[in-house]
């Protein structure tokens, strides 16, 4: 049995494209909304801590100097800010990893829809998917215009999950801005690429996907899938191997 290219195109158009659009929009508009106004919230934490300290009963040797309490309250606010900033960065890093693996899963789904005993997808990772598409869909994914970005996403996913290693080293060469702390520009500090090992990307340290980067990655994934759809539309009447129903 076989399925036509028009069926495969519709599977991606109806199933994958809306999924990527919702993924991007929900993260930028909803998920990250919980991390807005971190500086203001940190100030509120510090202020609340200072008020709490000031409401305590005075001791006999109290001279009215609240400088130590003010410093302690400021430290509490800074700790809150650091924790929230790191959590926000870790969230963006991890959600970008999710974007890449969502792409893998959507592409692998077509392989499952069209596999049989003789055409089974052995590994549902990008390497296995690229091989399968080349053999059975007559499509070399690496020739698609956005492939370079997709491969960068692969390196980013590996570096985020495993920290320092070959993927992190390759990623430094491909896109050094991912290792540039976003606050450096804000405070006017000069920056140069550090050779320090990538240690805690899942804690928001060392690897810095920005909202703009995430949005661009998502747009490129969308364009990549659109190019695959176009391939199947051009081969709408062609039959591809299909598992028995």
N, C-alpha and C positions, 0 to 999 in steps of 0.2 A: 504494500500500500504506500501511497505518497500523498503529500499535501502540497498545495500550490504556494508560490511566493506571496500571492495576495493574502492568503490566510496568515502566513508568518508576519507579514507587514501589519496586518490588523491586530495581531496579538501584541506587538510592541506598541502600536499606536494607541490602543485602547487600554492596555494593561500597564506598560512601563512608563510612557510619557507622563500621564497624570500622576503617577506615583512619585516621580522625580520632582514634578512641579510642587506637589503638596509637601514633600519632604523639605524642599528649599524654603518655601513660604512659611511653613509652620515653625521651622527653626529660627528664621530671621525675625518673624513677627511675634511668635508666642514663646518658644523655649527660652530664648535669650532675654526676653522681657523681664524675667525674674532677676536679672543682674544689672538693671538700669540704676543710675544715680548711686553708685557704690560709694563715692566720696561723701555725698550728703548723708547717706545712711551711717557711714563710719563716724562722721561728726556727731550724729545723733547718739550713737553708742557711747562715744566719749563724753558727751554732755550728760547723758543719763548716769554714767558711772561716776562723774564728778558730783552730781546732785546726790547720789546715793551715799558717797563718802562724806559729803557735807552735812547730811542729815543725821549722822551718827552723834551720839552724845559726846561733848567735849570732855577731855581729861583735865586733871588739875594743872598739868604743865603745858597746856595748849596756849600758844601765843597768838593764835589767829592766822598763822602763816599756812596757807593751803597749797603752797608750791609743790610739795611732794605728792599731794593728792591729785593736783592738776596734771603732773607728769605721769602718774599712774593711770589716770583716766585717758590721757592722750595715747598711752601705750595700748590700752584696751581698744581704742578706736583704730589704731594702726594694725593691730593683730586681726581685727575684724576685716579691715580693708584688704590686707594681704591674703587672708583666707578666701574671701569672696572673689578677689581678682584671680587667684590661682584656680579656683573652682570654675570660674567662667572660662578661663583659657583652656583648662582641661576638657570642659564640655565641648567647646568648639573643635578642639583637636579630635576628640573621640567621635563627634558627629560627622566629621570629615572622613574618618575611617569608615563610618557607617555608610557614607555616600558611595565609597568605592565598593564595598562588599554588597551593597544593594544592586549596583551595576552588575557585578559578577552573578548574582542570583537571578536577576532578570534575564541576562544573556543565557545563563545555564538552563533556564526554564524552557527556552526554545529547543535546546538539545534534548531535554527530557520529553518534550512533546513529539519529537521526531526521531527518537532513538528506537532501536530494536536490538536483538541479541547481537547482531553484526555491527551495529553502529552505536554502541553504548559509550556514554561520556564517562571516562575513567576518573577524572579529577575535576571537581566543580570549582576550580580556581582559574585565574585568568590565563595561565599558561595552557591548561587543558582546554579551555574554551577557545582560545586562539587556534589551537591545533584542530579542534572539532569543526569550527566554522570553515577553516581552510579546506578540510577534507570533504565535508558533506554539504556545505552551503556555497562552496566556491567563492568564498569571501575572505581575503586576507585582512583581518582587523587592523594590522599594523600599517596598512596603506591608507587608512582613513585619516583625514586631515587632523583630527583632534587626538590622535593616538599618543602623541608626545605628552599631552596633559594627562591622559589616562594612565600612562606608565609612571608619570610623576606621582599621581595619586596612589599607585601601588607602592612606590617607595615610601611615601608619606604614611600609608597604613602600616607598613612593616616597621618603620622607625618609631611610630607612636606606640605600637604594641610591644616592641622588643627593645626600645631605647637604642643605645649605641651599637653599631654593627655595620655590615656592608651597605645596607639600604640607607642608613643615616649618612654615611660617607658619600654615597652617590648623590643623595639629596642635597647635601651641602654644595656640590658642584653644579647641580641643576638649578637650584633656587635658593641662594644664600639668604634672601629676605625672610624665609621661613624661620631662620635662626636669629632674627633681629627683634629685640624686645620693642613692642609698640610704644612704650613710654619714653624711649630714648629720644625720639623726635620731639615729643611733647615738652621735655625738659631741656632740650637743646644739648644733649650729650653726644659727643662724637662716637662713632661705632665702627668696629672692625670685626670681621668674622673670627670667632673664637674657635680654637682647635680643641677645646675641652670636650671630653666625651659627653654624649647626650645621655643624661641620667634619669630624669623624671618627667617625661613628656605627658604622662597621664596624671601628673600633679600640676600641670600647667607651667612647667619649668623647661627652658632650653629650646622648646619648639613652639612657634607662635603663629598659628593660623588666625588671620584676622577675618572679620565679617566680610570684608571686600574680597579676600582670597576665597573664602567659602562660596560666596555668591558666584565668583568667576568659575570655580571648579564645577559647581552645579550647572551653570550655563553650558560649559564645555561637555559635560556628561550628556546633557539634553541634546546638544548638537551632534554628538557622537552616535547616539541612538537614532536620531533622525537620519543620519547618513546610512545606517544599517537598514532602516525602513525603506529608504530610497532604493537600495540594492534589491530588496525583495519586490518592490513595486516594478522595477525594471524587468524583473523575472517573474511577473505575476502568474503566468501560465505554466511555468516550469514546475515539475514535480520533484519534491525532496523526500528522502526516506522517512517513513513514518511507522511507528509501532502499530501492531495490530490492535484494532478496537474491539 
